[in-house]
């Protein structure tokens, strides 16, 4: 009798998302990406608005704390 080695591929099983029931690969939260996005805001604490001071006379922008810089439009 001959021994035949079969290649068995092990793949992680799927579980259901604990919020919506969609089959997903297991992860630490056991939540699908869509549900995770609706619950967690990764931009929390990041300012979404900024004030820019521009001098019309010298065409420069204020760079805090105390300097004025001349910059082209769309520059860094």
PDB file of N, H, CA, C and O in Angstrom:
ATOM      1  N   UNK A   1       0.838  -1.153   0.000  1.00  0.00           N
ATOM      2  CA  UNK A   1       0.000   0.000   0.000  1.00  0.00           C
ATOM      3  C   UNK A   1       0.896   1.233   0.000  1.00  0.00           C
ATOM      4  O   UNK A   1       1.890   1.295   0.723  1.00  0.00           O
ATOM      5  N   UNK A   2       0.529   2.208  -0.819  1.00  0.00           N
ATOM      6  H   UNK A   2      -0.279   2.158  -1.407  1.00  0.00           H
ATOM      7  CA  UNK A   2       1.303   3.433  -0.946  1.00  0.00           C
ATOM      8  C   UNK A   2       0.674   4.554  -0.135  1.00  0.00           C
ATOM      9  O   UNK A   2      -0.547   4.684  -0.058  1.00  0.00           O
ATOM     10  N   UNK A   3       1.538   5.354   0.463  1.00  0.00           N
ATOM     11  H   UNK A   3       2.531   5.248   0.400  1.00  0.00           H
ATOM     12  CA  UNK A   3       1.060   6.510   1.210  1.00  0.00           C
ATOM     13  C   UNK A   3       0.997   7.692   0.257  1.00  0.00           C
ATOM     14  O   UNK A   3       2.003   8.035  -0.365  1.00  0.00           O
ATOM     15  N   UNK A   4      -0.144   8.311   0.132  1.00  0.00           N
ATOM     16  H   UNK A   4      -0.962   8.033   0.637  1.00  0.00           H
ATOM     17  CA  UNK A   4      -0.309   9.460  -0.752  1.00  0.00           C
ATOM     18  C   UNK A   4      -0.511  10.700   0.105  1.00  0.00           C
ATOM     19  O   UNK A   4      -1.458  10.802   0.885  1.00  0.00           O
ATOM     20  N   UNK A   5       0.386  11.610  -0.065  1.00  0.00           N
ATOM     21  H   UNK A   5       1.155  11.527  -0.700  1.00  0.00           H
ATOM     22  CA  UNK A   5       0.282  12.863   0.687  1.00  0.00           C
ATOM     23  C   UNK A   5      -0.587  13.842  -0.085  1.00  0.00           C
ATOM     24  O   UNK A   5      -0.271  14.218  -1.214  1.00  0.00           O
ATOM     25  N   UNK A   6      -1.650  14.235   0.518  1.00  0.00           N
ATOM     26  H   UNK A   6      -1.907  13.930   1.435  1.00  0.00           H
ATOM     27  CA  UNK A   6      -2.530  15.222  -0.104  1.00  0.00           C
ATOM     28  C   UNK A   6      -2.206  16.592   0.484  1.00  0.00           C
ATOM     29  O   UNK A   6      -2.026  16.750   1.692  1.00  0.00           O
ATOM     30  N   UNK A   7      -2.141  17.548  -0.388  1.00  0.00           N
ATOM     31  H   UNK A   7      -2.287  17.419  -1.369  1.00  0.00           H
ATOM     32  CA  UNK A   7      -1.886  18.900   0.117  1.00  0.00           C
ATOM     33  C   UNK A   7      -3.209  19.497   0.581  1.00  0.00           C
ATOM     34  O   UNK A   7      -4.127  19.722  -0.209  1.00  0.00           O
ATOM     35  N   UNK A   8      -3.274  19.738   1.844  1.00  0.00           N
ATOM     36  H   UNK A   8      -2.528  19.555   2.485  1.00  0.00           H
ATOM     37  CA  UNK A   8      -4.481  20.313   2.437  1.00  0.00           C
ATOM     38  C   UNK A   8      -4.185  21.767   2.774  1.00  0.00           C
ATOM     39  O   UNK A   8      -3.280  22.074   3.550  1.00  0.00           O
ATOM     40  N   UNK A   9      -4.961  22.640   2.180  1.00  0.00           N
ATOM     41  H   UNK A   9      -5.696  22.391   1.550  1.00  0.00           H
ATOM     42  CA  UNK A   9      -4.780  24.053   2.452  1.00  0.00           C
ATOM     43  C   UNK A   9      -5.655  24.440   3.634  1.00  0.00           C
ATOM     44  O   UNK A   9      -6.867  24.224   3.631  1.00  0.00           O
ATOM     45  N   UNK A  10      -5.022  25.007   4.627  1.00  0.00           N
ATOM     46  H   UNK A  10      -4.038  25.182   4.629  1.00  0.00           H
ATOM     47  CA  UNK A  10      -5.772  25.468   5.783  1.00  0.00           C
ATOM     48  C   UNK A  10      -6.078  26.943   5.597  1.00  0.00           C
ATOM     49  O   UNK A  10      -5.171  27.764   5.464  1.00  0.00           O
ATOM     50  N   UNK A  11      -7.316  27.259   5.589  1.00  0.00           N
ATOM     51  H   UNK A  11      -8.053  26.592   5.697  1.00  0.00           H
ATOM     52  CA  UNK A  11      -7.727  28.653   5.496  1.00  0.00           C
ATOM     53  C   UNK A  11      -8.588  28.964   6.714  1.00  0.00           C
ATOM     54  O   UNK A  11      -9.323  28.107   7.204  1.00  0.00           O
ATOM     55  N   UNK A  12      -8.488  30.182   7.190  1.00  0.00           N
ATOM     56  H   UNK A  12      -7.891  30.878   6.792  1.00  0.00           H
ATOM     57  CA  UNK A  12      -9.293  30.502   8.367  1.00  0.00           C
ATOM     58  C   UNK A  12     -10.771  30.432   8.030  1.00  0.00           C
ATOM     59  O   UNK A  12     -11.184  30.819   6.937  1.00  0.00           O
ATOM     60  N   UNK A  13     -11.545  29.950   8.946  1.00  0.00           N
ATOM     61  H   UNK A  13     -11.209  29.636   9.834  1.00  0.00           H
ATOM     62  CA  UNK A  13     -12.982  29.878   8.737  1.00  0.00           C
ATOM     63  C   UNK A  13     -13.599  31.258   8.783  1.00  0.00           C
ATOM     64  O   UNK A  13     -12.927  32.242   9.094  1.00  0.00           O
ATOM     65  N   UNK A  14     -14.840  31.323   8.481  1.00  0.00           N
ATOM     66  H   UNK A  14     -15.386  30.524   8.228  1.00  0.00           H
ATOM     67  CA  UNK A  14     -15.548  32.597   8.538  1.00  0.00           C
ATOM     68  C   UNK A  14     -16.470  32.586   9.739  1.00  0.00           C
ATOM     69  O   UNK A  14     -16.997  31.549  10.143  1.00  0.00           O
ATOM     70  N   UNK A  15     -16.647  33.770  10.295  1.00  0.00           N
ATOM     71  H   UNK A  15     -16.220  34.613   9.966  1.00  0.00           H
ATOM     72  CA  UNK A  15     -17.603  33.949  11.387  1.00  0.00           C
ATOM     73  C   UNK A  15     -18.580  35.026  10.951  1.00  0.00           C
ATOM     74  O   UNK A  15     -18.373  35.691   9.936  1.00  0.00           O
ATOM     75  N   UNK A  16     -19.623  35.192  11.705  1.00  0.00           N
ATOM     76  H   UNK A  16     -19.792  34.652  12.529  1.00  0.00           H
ATOM     77  CA  UNK A  16     -20.590  36.229  11.390  1.00  0.00           C
ATOM     78  C   UNK A  16     -20.275  37.488  12.183  1.00  0.00           C
ATOM     79  O   UNK A  16     -19.894  37.421  13.352  1.00  0.00           O
ATOM     80  N   UNK A  17     -20.438  38.632  11.537  1.00  0.00           N
ATOM     81  H   UNK A  17     -20.747  38.686  10.587  1.00  0.00           H
ATOM     82  CA  UNK A  17     -20.244  39.911  12.219  1.00  0.00           C
ATOM     83  C   UNK A  17     -21.249  39.987  13.362  1.00  0.00           C
ATOM     84  O   UNK A  17     -22.421  39.654  13.191  1.00  0.00           O
ATOM     85  N   UNK A  18     -20.783  40.425  14.525  1.00  0.00           N
ATOM     86  H   UNK A  18     -19.830  40.695  14.664  1.00  0.00           H
ATOM     87  CA  UNK A  18     -21.671  40.455  15.692  1.00  0.00           C
ATOM     88  C   UNK A  18     -22.697  41.572  15.602  1.00  0.00           C
ATOM     89  O   UNK A  18     -23.632  41.604  16.402  1.00  0.00           O
ATOM     90  N   UNK A  19     -22.552  42.494  14.646  1.00  0.00           N
ATOM     91  H   UNK A  19     -21.793  42.468  13.996  1.00  0.00           H
ATOM     92  CA  UNK A  19     -23.510  43.591  14.500  1.00  0.00           C
ATOM     93  C   UNK A  19     -24.550  43.311  13.408  1.00  0.00           C
ATOM     94  O   UNK A  19     -25.752  43.456  13.631  1.00  0.00           O
ATOM     95  N   UNK A  20     -24.065  42.905  12.214  1.00  0.00           N
ATOM     96  H   UNK A  20     -23.088  42.788  12.033  1.00  0.00           H
ATOM     97  CA  UNK A  20     -24.991  42.774  11.083  1.00  0.00           C
ATOM     98  C   UNK A  20     -25.147  41.354  10.554  1.00  0.00           C
ATOM     99  O   UNK A  20     -26.062  41.087   9.776  1.00  0.00           O
ATOM    100  N   UNK A  21     -24.272  40.440  10.962  1.00  0.00           N
ATOM    101  H   UNK A  21     -23.528  40.658  11.595  1.00  0.00           H
ATOM    102  CA  UNK A  21     -24.408  39.048  10.554  1.00  0.00           C
ATOM    103  C   UNK A  21     -23.766  38.682   9.233  1.00  0.00           C
ATOM    104  O   UNK A  21     -24.014  37.589   8.723  1.00  0.00           O
ATOM    105  N   UNK A  22     -22.948  39.555   8.657  1.00  0.00           N
ATOM    106  H   UNK A  22     -22.747  40.443   9.072  1.00  0.00           H
ATOM    107  CA  UNK A  22     -22.262  39.274   7.402  1.00  0.00           C
ATOM    108  C   UNK A  22     -21.092  38.328   7.684  1.00  0.00           C
ATOM    109  O   UNK A  22     -20.387  38.521   8.675  1.00  0.00           O
ATOM    110  N   UNK A  23     -20.864  37.309   6.842  1.00  0.00           N
ATOM    111  H   UNK A  23     -21.436  37.153   6.037  1.00  0.00           H
ATOM    112  CA  UNK A  23     -19.709  36.430   7.051  1.00  0.00           C
ATOM    113  C   UNK A  23     -18.389  37.187   6.833  1.00  0.00           C
ATOM    114  O   UNK A  23     -18.201  37.833   5.801  1.00  0.00           O
ATOM    115  N   UNK A  24     -17.484  37.101   7.808  1.00  0.00           N
ATOM    116  H   UNK A  24     -17.637  36.577   8.645  1.00  0.00           H
ATOM    117  CA  UNK A  24     -16.192  37.786   7.740  1.00  0.00           C
ATOM    118  C   UNK A  24     -15.103  36.859   8.235  1.00  0.00           C
ATOM    119  O   UNK A  24     -15.381  35.857   8.893  1.00  0.00           O
ATOM    120  N   UNK A  25     -13.858  37.195   7.917  1.00  0.00           N
ATOM    121  H   UNK A  25     -13.632  38.010   7.382  1.00  0.00           H
ATOM    122  CA  UNK A  25     -12.730  36.484   8.506  1.00  0.00           C
ATOM    123  C   UNK A  25     -12.606  36.935   9.952  1.00  0.00           C
ATOM    124  O   UNK A  25     -12.876  38.097  10.256  1.00  0.00           O
ATOM    125  N   UNK A  26     -12.212  36.060  10.833  1.00  0.00           N
ATOM    126  H   UNK A  26     -11.993  35.116  10.586  1.00  0.00           H
ATOM    127  CA  UNK A  26     -12.096  36.456  12.250  1.00  0.00           C
ATOM    128  C   UNK A  26     -11.091  37.591  12.445  1.00  0.00           C
ATOM    129  O   UNK A  26     -10.033  37.614  11.815  1.00  0.00           O
ATOM    130  N   UNK A  27     -11.433  38.520  13.318  1.00  0.00           N
ATOM    131  H   UNK A  27     -12.292  38.501  13.829  1.00  0.00           H
ATOM    132  CA  UNK A  27     -10.541  39.610  13.702  1.00  0.00           C
ATOM    133  C   UNK A  27     -10.747  39.885  15.186  1.00  0.00           C
ATOM    134  O   UNK A  27     -11.704  39.374  15.768  1.00  0.00           O
ATOM    135  N   UNK A  28      -9.886  40.672  15.815  1.00  0.00           N
ATOM    136  H   UNK A  28      -9.108  41.087  15.343  1.00  0.00           H
ATOM    137  CA  UNK A  28     -10.005  40.877  17.266  1.00  0.00           C
ATOM    138  C   UNK A  28     -11.349  41.451  17.713  1.00  0.00           C
ATOM    139  O   UNK A  28     -11.807  41.149  18.815  1.00  0.00           O
ATOM    140  N   UNK A  29     -11.987  42.272  16.879  1.00  0.00           N
ATOM    141  H   UNK A  29     -11.615  42.517  15.984  1.00  0.00           H
ATOM    142  CA  UNK A  29     -13.259  42.873  17.267  1.00  0.00           C
ATOM    143  C   UNK A  29     -14.458  42.026  16.844  1.00  0.00           C
ATOM    144  O   UNK A  29     -15.560  42.217  17.357  1.00  0.00           O
ATOM    145  N   UNK A  30     -14.255  41.097  15.916  1.00  0.00           N
ATOM    146  H   UNK A  30     -13.359  40.942  15.498  1.00  0.00           H
ATOM    147  CA  UNK A  30     -15.331  40.283  15.336  1.00  0.00           C
ATOM    148  C   UNK A  30     -16.452  41.145  14.756  1.00  0.00           C
ATOM    149  O   UNK A  30     -17.634  40.819  14.860  1.00  0.00           O
ATOM    150  N   UNK A  31     -16.038  42.261  14.138  1.00  0.00           N
ATOM    151  H   UNK A  31     -15.077  42.526  14.053  1.00  0.00           H
ATOM    152  CA  UNK A  31     -16.973  43.187  13.506  1.00  0.00           C
ATOM    153  C   UNK A  31     -16.497  43.421  12.077  1.00  0.00           C
ATOM    154  O   UNK A  31     -15.295  43.516  11.829  1.00  0.00           O
ATOM    155  N   UNK A  32     -17.436  43.515  11.135  1.00  0.00           N
ATOM    156  H   UNK A  32     -18.412  43.438  11.336  1.00  0.00           H
ATOM    157  CA  UNK A  32     -17.054  43.783   9.742  1.00  0.00           C
ATOM    158  C   UNK A  32     -16.589  45.227   9.605  1.00  0.00           C
ATOM    159  O   UNK A  32     -16.827  46.047  10.491  1.00  0.00           O
ATOM    160  N   UNK A  33     -15.932  45.533   8.504  1.00  0.00           N
ATOM    161  H   UNK A  33     -15.738  44.867   7.784  1.00  0.00           H
ATOM    162  CA  UNK A  33     -15.352  46.858   8.279  1.00  0.00           C
ATOM    163  C   UNK A  33     -16.438  47.931   8.254  1.00  0.00           C
ATOM    164  O   UNK A  33     -16.248  49.011   8.812  1.00  0.00           O
ATOM    165  N   UNK A  34     -17.558  47.651   7.623  1.00  0.00           N
ATOM    166  H   UNK A  34     -17.712  46.773   7.170  1.00  0.00           H
ATOM    167  CA  UNK A  34     -18.637  48.643   7.532  1.00  0.00           C
ATOM    168  C   UNK A  34     -19.169  49.004   8.917  1.00  0.00           C
ATOM    169  O   UNK A  34     -19.374  50.182   9.212  1.00  0.00           O
ATOM    170  N   UNK A  35     -19.391  48.012   9.760  1.00  0.00           N
ATOM    171  H   UNK A  35     -19.224  47.056   9.521  1.00  0.00           H
ATOM    172  CA  UNK A  35     -19.895  48.279  11.117  1.00  0.00           C
ATOM    173  C   UNK A  35     -18.836  48.991  11.947  1.00  0.00           C
ATOM    174  O   UNK A  35     -19.158  49.875  12.741  1.00  0.00           O
ATOM    175  N   UNK A  36     -17.583  48.613  11.768  1.00  0.00           N
ATOM    176  H   UNK A  36     -17.321  47.895  11.123  1.00  0.00           H
ATOM    177  CA  UNK A  36     -16.499  49.244  12.518  1.00  0.00           C
ATOM    178  C   UNK A  36     -16.379  50.721  12.149  1.00  0.00           C
ATOM    179  O   UNK A  36     -16.171  51.565  13.020  1.00  0.00           O
ATOM    180  N   UNK A  37     -16.508  51.031  10.866  1.00  0.00           N
ATOM    181  H   UNK A  37     -16.677  50.345  10.158  1.00  0.00           H
ATOM    182  CA  UNK A  37     -16.444  52.425  10.423  1.00  0.00           C
ATOM    183  C   UNK A  37     -17.587  53.253  11.003  1.00  0.00           C
ATOM    184  O   UNK A  37     -17.406  54.429  11.320  1.00  0.00           O
ATOM    185  N   UNK A  38     -18.757  52.644  11.140  1.00  0.00           N
ATOM    186  H   UNK A  38     -18.904  51.689  10.882  1.00  0.00           H
ATOM    187  CA  UNK A  38     -19.895  53.391  11.672  1.00  0.00           C
ATOM    188  C   UNK A  38     -19.767  53.631  13.173  1.00  0.00           C
ATOM    189  O   UNK A  38     -20.401  54.548  13.695  1.00  0.00           O
ATOM    190  N   UNK A  39     -18.966  52.836  13.882  1.00  0.00           N
ATOM    191  H   UNK A  39     -18.451  52.091  13.458  1.00  0.00           H
ATOM    192  CA  UNK A  39     -18.818  52.977  15.329  1.00  0.00           C
ATOM    193  C   UNK A  39     -17.585  53.775  15.744  1.00  0.00           C
ATOM    194  O   UNK A  39     -17.605  54.427  16.788  1.00  0.00           O
ATOM    195  N   UNK A  40     -16.511  53.737  14.950  1.00  0.00           N
ATOM    196  H   UNK A  40     -16.495  53.206  14.102  1.00  0.00           H
ATOM    197  CA  UNK A  40     -15.244  54.344  15.345  1.00  0.00           C
ATOM    198  C   UNK A  40     -14.889  55.471  14.384  1.00  0.00           C
ATOM    199  O   UNK A  40     -14.925  55.290  13.167  1.00  0.00           O
ATOM    200  N   UNK A  41     -14.547  56.637  14.931  1.00  0.00           N
ATOM    201  H   UNK A  41     -14.517  56.784  15.920  1.00  0.00           H
ATOM    202  CA  UNK A  41     -14.113  57.781  14.132  1.00  0.00           C
ATOM    203  C   UNK A  41     -12.609  57.918  14.287  1.00  0.00           C
ATOM    204  O   UNK A  41     -12.132  58.371  15.327  1.00  0.00           O
ATOM    205  N   UNK A  42     -11.846  57.528  13.250  1.00  0.00           N
ATOM    206  H   UNK A  42     -12.233  57.160  12.405  1.00  0.00           H
ATOM    207  CA  UNK A  42     -10.390  57.575  13.356  1.00  0.00           C
ATOM    208  C   UNK A  42      -9.854  58.999  13.248  1.00  0.00           C
ATOM    209  O   UNK A  42      -8.687  59.244  13.553  1.00  0.00           O
ATOM    210  N   UNK A  43     -10.686  59.934  12.821  1.00  0.00           N
ATOM    211  H   UNK A  43     -11.634  59.735  12.574  1.00  0.00           H
ATOM    212  CA  UNK A  43     -10.238  61.318  12.706  1.00  0.00           C
ATOM    213  C   UNK A  43     -10.552  62.128  13.965  1.00  0.00           C
ATOM    214  O   UNK A  43     -10.403  63.350  13.967  1.00  0.00           O
ATOM    215  N   UNK A  44     -10.979  61.464  15.020  1.00  0.00           N
ATOM    216  H   UNK A  44     -11.100  60.471  15.018  1.00  0.00           H
ATOM    217  CA  UNK A  44     -11.285  62.159  16.267  1.00  0.00           C
ATOM    218  C   UNK A  44     -10.011  62.793  16.822  1.00  0.00           C
ATOM    219  O   UNK A  44      -8.977  62.132  16.925  1.00  0.00           O
ATOM    220  N   UNK A  45     -10.086  64.053  17.172  1.00  0.00           N
ATOM    221  H   UNK A  45     -10.926  64.590  17.088  1.00  0.00           H
ATOM    222  CA  UNK A  45      -8.931  64.756  17.706  1.00  0.00           C
ATOM    223  C   UNK A  45      -8.090  65.455  16.655  1.00  0.00           C
ATOM    224  O   UNK A  45      -7.196  66.227  17.001  1.00  0.00           O
ATOM    225  N   UNK A  46      -8.352  65.202  15.380  1.00  0.00           N
ATOM    226  H   UNK A  46      -9.078  64.574  15.099  1.00  0.00           H
ATOM    227  CA  UNK A  46      -7.616  65.856  14.303  1.00  0.00           C
ATOM    228  C   UNK A  46      -8.395  67.109  13.905  1.00  0.00           C
ATOM    229  O   UNK A  46      -9.582  67.014  13.594  1.00  0.00           O
ATOM    230  N   UNK A  47      -7.749  68.295  13.905  1.00  0.00           N
ATOM    231  H   UNK A  47      -6.784  68.373  14.158  1.00  0.00           H
ATOM    232  CA  UNK A  47      -8.485  69.510  13.542  1.00  0.00           C
ATOM    233  C   UNK A  47      -8.984  69.444  12.102  1.00  0.00           C
ATOM    234  O   UNK A  47      -8.252  69.046  11.196  1.00  0.00           O
ATOM    235  N   UNK A  48     -10.230  69.835  11.906  1.00  0.00           N
ATOM    236  H   UNK A  48     -10.825  70.158  12.642  1.00  0.00           H
ATOM    237  CA  UNK A  48     -10.834  69.771  10.577  1.00  0.00           C
ATOM    238  C   UNK A  48     -10.899  71.150   9.922  1.00  0.00           C
ATOM    239  O   UNK A  48     -11.203  71.263   8.735  1.00  0.00           O
ATOM    240  N   UNK A  49     -10.615  72.192  10.694  1.00  0.00           N
ATOM    241  H   UNK A  49     -10.369  72.100  11.659  1.00  0.00           H
ATOM    242  CA  UNK A  49     -10.612  73.544  10.165  1.00  0.00           C
ATOM    243  C   UNK A  49      -9.371  74.268  10.662  1.00  0.00           C
ATOM    244  O   UNK A  49      -8.856  73.969  11.740  1.00  0.00           O
ATOM    245  N   UNK A  50      -8.897  75.217   9.874  1.00  0.00           N
ATOM    246  H   UNK A  50      -9.316  75.460   8.999  1.00  0.00           H
ATOM    247  CA  UNK A  50      -7.734  75.995  10.252  1.00  0.00           C
ATOM    248  C   UNK A  50      -7.927  77.422   9.719  1.00  0.00           C
ATOM    249  O   UNK A  50      -8.558  77.624   8.682  1.00  0.00           O
ATOM    250  N   UNK A  51      -7.387  78.389  10.428  1.00  0.00           N
ATOM    251  H   UNK A  51      -6.874  78.225  11.270  1.00  0.00           H
ATOM    252  CA  UNK A  51      -7.431  79.783   9.983  1.00  0.00           C
ATOM    253  C   UNK A  51      -6.074  80.155   9.409  1.00  0.00           C
ATOM    254  O   UNK A  51      -5.035  79.893  10.013  1.00  0.00           O
ATOM    255  N   UNK A  52      -6.100  80.771   8.230  1.00  0.00           N
ATOM    256  H   UNK A  52      -6.945  80.984   7.739  1.00  0.00           H
ATOM    257  CA  UNK A  52      -4.865  81.201   7.575  1.00  0.00           C
ATOM    258  C   UNK A  52      -4.883  82.714   7.475  1.00  0.00           C
ATOM    259  O   UNK A  52      -5.840  83.301   6.970  1.00  0.00           O
ATOM    260  N   UNK A  53      -3.816  83.348   7.962  1.00  0.00           N
ATOM    261  H   UNK A  53      -3.039  82.872   8.373  1.00  0.00           H
ATOM    262  CA  UNK A  53      -3.698  84.804   7.897  1.00  0.00           C
ATOM    263  C   UNK A  53      -2.880  85.180   6.664  1.00  0.00           C
ATOM    264  O   UNK A  53      -1.783  84.664   6.448  1.00  0.00           O
ATOM    265  N   UNK A  54      -3.441  86.098   5.851  1.00  0.00           N
ATOM    266  H   UNK A  54      -4.331  86.517   6.026  1.00  0.00           H
ATOM    267  CA  UNK A  54      -2.791  86.517   4.607  1.00  0.00           C
ATOM    268  C   UNK A  54      -2.729  88.037   4.584  1.00  0.00           C
ATOM    269  O   UNK A  54      -3.721  88.706   4.874  1.00  0.00           O
ATOM    270  N   UNK A  55      -1.576  88.581   4.244  1.00  0.00           N
ATOM    271  H   UNK A  55      -0.770  88.038   4.009  1.00  0.00           H
ATOM    272  CA  UNK A  55      -1.400  90.027   4.139  1.00  0.00           C
ATOM    273  C   UNK A  55      -1.573  90.427   2.674  1.00  0.00           C
ATOM    274  O   UNK A  55      -0.820  89.971   1.813  1.00  0.00           O
ATOM    275  N   UNK A  56      -2.564  91.279   2.389  1.00  0.00           N
ATOM    276  H   UNK A  56      -3.176  91.650   3.088  1.00  0.00           H
ATOM    277  CA  UNK A  56      -2.817  91.697   1.006  1.00  0.00           C
ATOM    278  C   UNK A  56      -1.735  92.641   0.473  1.00  0.00           C
ATOM    279  O   UNK A  56      -1.500  92.716  -0.733  1.00  0.00           O
ATOM    280  N   UNK A  57      -1.084  93.357   1.391  1.00  0.00           N
ATOM    281  H   UNK A  57      -1.275  93.296   2.370  1.00  0.00           H
ATOM    282  CA  UNK A  57      -0.070  94.312   0.950  1.00  0.00           C
ATOM    283  C   UNK A  57       1.225  93.622   0.522  1.00  0.00           C
ATOM    284  O   UNK A  57       1.756  93.920  -0.548  1.00  0.00           O
ATOM    285  N   UNK A  58       1.736  92.710   1.338  1.00  0.00           N
ATOM    286  H   UNK A  58       1.305  92.468   2.207  1.00  0.00           H
ATOM    287  CA  UNK A  58       3.022  92.077   1.005  1.00  0.00           C
ATOM    288  C   UNK A  58       2.852  90.684   0.380  1.00  0.00           C
ATOM    289  O   UNK A  58       3.842  90.036   0.042  1.00  0.00           O
ATOM    290  N   UNK A  59       1.609  90.221   0.225  1.00  0.00           N
ATOM    291  H   UNK A  59       0.804  90.747   0.499  1.00  0.00           H
ATOM    292  CA  UNK A  59       1.299  88.924  -0.410  1.00  0.00           C
ATOM    293  C   UNK A  59       1.977  87.763   0.303  1.00  0.00           C
ATOM    294  O   UNK A  59       2.472  86.839  -0.342  1.00  0.00           O
ATOM    295  N   UNK A  60       2.003  87.807   1.633  1.00  0.00           N
ATOM    296  H   UNK A  60       1.601  88.558   2.158  1.00  0.00           H
ATOM    297  CA  UNK A  60       2.626  86.745   2.427  1.00  0.00           C
ATOM    298  C   UNK A  60       1.627  86.141   3.392  1.00  0.00           C
ATOM    299  O   UNK A  60       0.602  86.739   3.721  1.00  0.00           O
ATOM    300  N   UNK A  61       1.960  84.923   3.842  1.00  0.00           N
ATOM    301  H   UNK A  61       2.792  84.437   3.575  1.00  0.00           H
ATOM    302  CA  UNK A  61       1.132  84.193   4.801  1.00  0.00           C
ATOM    303  C   UNK A  61       1.830  84.159   6.150  1.00  0.00           C
ATOM    304  O   UNK A  61       3.057  84.086   6.225  1.00  0.00           O
ATOM    305  N   UNK A  62       1.039  84.213   7.213  1.00  0.00           N
ATOM    306  H   UNK A  62       0.043  84.273   7.152  1.00  0.00           H
ATOM    307  CA  UNK A  62       1.588  84.173   8.559  1.00  0.00           C
ATOM    308  C   UNK A  62       1.883  82.731   8.955  1.00  0.00           C
ATOM    309  O   UNK A  62       1.026  81.852   8.869  1.00  0.00           O
ATOM    310  N   UNK A  63       3.125  82.515   9.394  1.00  0.00           N
ATOM    311  H   UNK A  63       3.822  83.229   9.464  1.00  0.00           H
ATOM    312  CA  UNK A  63       3.520  81.196   9.890  1.00  0.00           C
ATOM    313  C   UNK A  63       3.845  81.359  11.378  1.00  0.00           C
ATOM    314  O   UNK A  63       4.891  81.901  11.733  1.00  0.00           O
ATOM    315  N   UNK A  64       2.948  80.890  12.237  1.00  0.00           N
ATOM    316  H   UNK A  64       2.098  80.450  11.948  1.00  0.00           H
ATOM    317  CA  UNK A  64       3.159  81.074  13.682  1.00  0.00           C
ATOM    318  C   UNK A  64       4.474  80.467  14.129  1.00  0.00           C
ATOM    319  O   UNK A  64       4.909  79.475  13.545  1.00  0.00           O
ATOM    320  N   UNK A  65       5.109  81.008  15.116  1.00  0.00           N
ATOM    321  H   UNK A  65       4.755  81.814  15.591  1.00  0.00           H
ATOM    322  CA  UNK A  65       4.610  82.021  16.042  1.00  0.00           C
ATOM    323  C   UNK A  65       4.839  83.455  15.584  1.00  0.00           C
ATOM    324  O   UNK A  65       4.089  84.328  16.020  1.00  0.00           O
ATOM    325  N   UNK A  66       5.819  83.765  14.737  1.00  0.00           N
ATOM    326  H   UNK A  66       6.428  83.056  14.383  1.00  0.00           H
ATOM    327  CA  UNK A  66       6.044  85.185  14.449  1.00  0.00           C
ATOM    328  C   UNK A  66       6.701  85.455  13.102  1.00  0.00           C
ATOM    329  O   UNK A  66       7.461  86.417  13.000  1.00  0.00           O
ATOM    330  N   UNK A  67       6.456  84.677  12.084  1.00  0.00           N
ATOM    331  H   UNK A  67       5.838  83.895  12.167  1.00  0.00           H
ATOM    332  CA  UNK A  67       7.109  84.943  10.803  1.00  0.00           C
ATOM    333  C   UNK A  67       6.089  84.948   9.667  1.00  0.00           C
ATOM    334  O   UNK A  67       5.069  84.262   9.720  1.00  0.00           O
ATOM    335  N   UNK A  68       6.391  85.740   8.641  1.00  0.00           N
ATOM    336  H   UNK A  68       7.220  86.298   8.598  1.00  0.00           H
ATOM    337  CA  UNK A  68       5.569  85.812   7.447  1.00  0.00           C
ATOM    338  C   UNK A  68       6.331  85.164   6.298  1.00  0.00           C
ATOM    339  O   UNK A  68       7.517  85.434   6.108  1.00  0.00           O
ATOM    340  N   UNK A  69       5.657  84.312   5.534  1.00  0.00           N
ATOM    341  H   UNK A  69       4.693  84.092   5.688  1.00  0.00           H
ATOM    342  CA  UNK A  69       6.314  83.531   4.489  1.00  0.00           C
ATOM    343  C   UNK A  69       5.596  83.771   3.159  1.00  0.00           C
ATOM    344  O   UNK A  69       4.368  83.791   3.087  1.00  0.00           O
ATOM    345  N   UNK A  70       6.401  83.954   2.116  1.00  0.00           N
ATOM    346  H   UNK A  70       7.399  83.938   2.175  1.00  0.00           H
ATOM    347  CA  UNK A  70       5.823  84.096   0.776  1.00  0.00           C
ATOM    348  C   UNK A  70       5.731  82.707   0.155  1.00  0.00           C
ATOM    349  O   UNK A  70       6.733  81.997   0.078  1.00  0.00           O
ATOM    350  N   UNK A  71       4.539  82.314  -0.288  1.00  0.00           N
ATOM    351  H   UNK A  71       3.725  82.891  -0.226  1.00  0.00           H
ATOM    352  CA  UNK A  71       4.309  80.978  -0.843  1.00  0.00           C
ATOM    353  C   UNK A  71       3.506  81.076  -2.126  1.00  0.00           C
ATOM    354  O   UNK A  71       2.623  81.923  -2.261  1.00  0.00           O
ATOM    355  N   UNK A  72       3.822  80.202  -3.060  1.00  0.00           N
ATOM    356  H   UNK A  72       4.539  79.514  -2.951  1.00  0.00           H
ATOM    357  CA  UNK A  72       3.027  80.112  -4.288  1.00  0.00           C
ATOM    358  C   UNK A  72       1.744  79.337  -3.989  1.00  0.00           C
ATOM    359  O   UNK A  72       1.697  78.541  -3.051  1.00  0.00           O
ATOM    360  N   UNK A  73       0.726  79.569  -4.776  1.00  0.00           N
ATOM    361  H   UNK A  73       0.764  80.216  -5.538  1.00  0.00           H
ATOM    362  CA  UNK A  73      -0.526  78.839  -4.587  1.00  0.00           C
ATOM    363  C   UNK A  73      -0.296  77.339  -4.729  1.00  0.00           C
ATOM    364  O   UNK A  73       0.510  76.904  -5.551  1.00  0.00           O
ATOM    365  N   UNK A  74      -0.998  76.563  -3.938  1.00  0.00           N
ATOM    366  H   UNK A  74      -1.653  76.917  -3.270  1.00  0.00           H
ATOM    367  CA  UNK A  74      -0.922  75.095  -3.937  1.00  0.00           C
ATOM    368  C   UNK A  74       0.451  74.559  -3.541  1.00  0.00           C
ATOM    369  O   UNK A  74       0.766  73.408  -3.845  1.00  0.00           O
ATOM    370  N   UNK A  75       1.276  75.365  -2.871  1.00  0.00           N
ATOM    371  H   UNK A  75       1.021  76.300  -2.624  1.00  0.00           H
ATOM    372  CA  UNK A  75       2.570  74.876  -2.425  1.00  0.00           C
ATOM    373  C   UNK A  75       2.438  74.303  -1.021  1.00  0.00           C
ATOM    374  O   UNK A  75       1.413  74.494  -0.365  1.00  0.00           O
ATOM    375  N   UNK A  76       3.453  73.612  -0.563  1.00  0.00           N
ATOM    376  H   UNK A  76       4.286  73.457  -1.095  1.00  0.00           H
ATOM    377  CA  UNK A  76       3.428  73.033   0.777  1.00  0.00           C
ATOM    378  C   UNK A  76       3.612  74.110   1.806  1.00  0.00           C
ATOM    379  O   UNK A  76       3.620  73.825   3.003  1.00  0.00           O
TER     380      UNK A  76
END
